[in-house]
């Protein structure tokens, strides 16, 4: 009996060893690429940040990383708007510079505008397409709001687009008293295309799972969809770690009942990722009556015209 148990134990150990070796091999297999995009390293991000010529700020997070915040100033400060700032949280793959299309109309409307590059994105520090965990990502967002307020802007409106909707909802939940307004654009609890992980082969799912276990800081997943912008911009980011993409259960995010500020929800009627009806369902779950719903005529998920952003300027004027 003891010999049999010993053999079974040896077989079990051998099986575990085989699984571990197979998992390690899978985790180091190269990913098949759909987007031939040349991104940058954290070192290159720091170099480009030092050479950046436009208005910007950096701040050091509570765990010692440097995050980059782009800035757009009004030509003239308008009475009543001097202490208002709009802080933009960007979408997946993007960075703050892609939102100049919004920041210019905002600043021309008299609103000082800032855009955060998330950790691991754009000109911020950090492993590309990565965050250690959800708590650290949310802390970065909170600290960016605190930093903007430290510059003298006591009224901060956060604007989130796509993934930025989740970012804005996170800070609305954790620091609602620090915000005076929330803008949520091109996001909902349910998208048109479903989960991107369902569109890849079983073998690639196994490779991604193995990488998540054995190399959690490695970019195992390439984000791809037809019509993406920024392919030729090295500051865009198309490769992500599994832990970044899975750190949030977006369907559990809610605007809290104790948020008393105005909320604007918007979407383009030609958005490839979210139906207007699904965004309206998302809007209906926002508590209170101090909210508005906006449908941009002719706008897609990422191609949003100046006239659309000017509608948000009018909302800001009405609200503040």
JOPE-V886538 format. One record per helix or strand of 3 or more residues. SS is the DSSP state (h for helix, s for strand). FROM is the first residue (numbers start at 0). TO is the last residue. If there is no record, write none. Layout:
SS:FROM:TO
SS:FROM:TO
//
This chain:
h:1:27
h:41:50
s:55:59
s:65:71
s:83:88
h:95:107
s:111:115
h:133:149
s:154:160
h:162:173
h:175:177
s:180:184
h:195:198
h:201:213
s:218:221
s:238:240
h:241:244
h:249:251
s:261:267
h:275:283
s:290:295
h:305:318
//
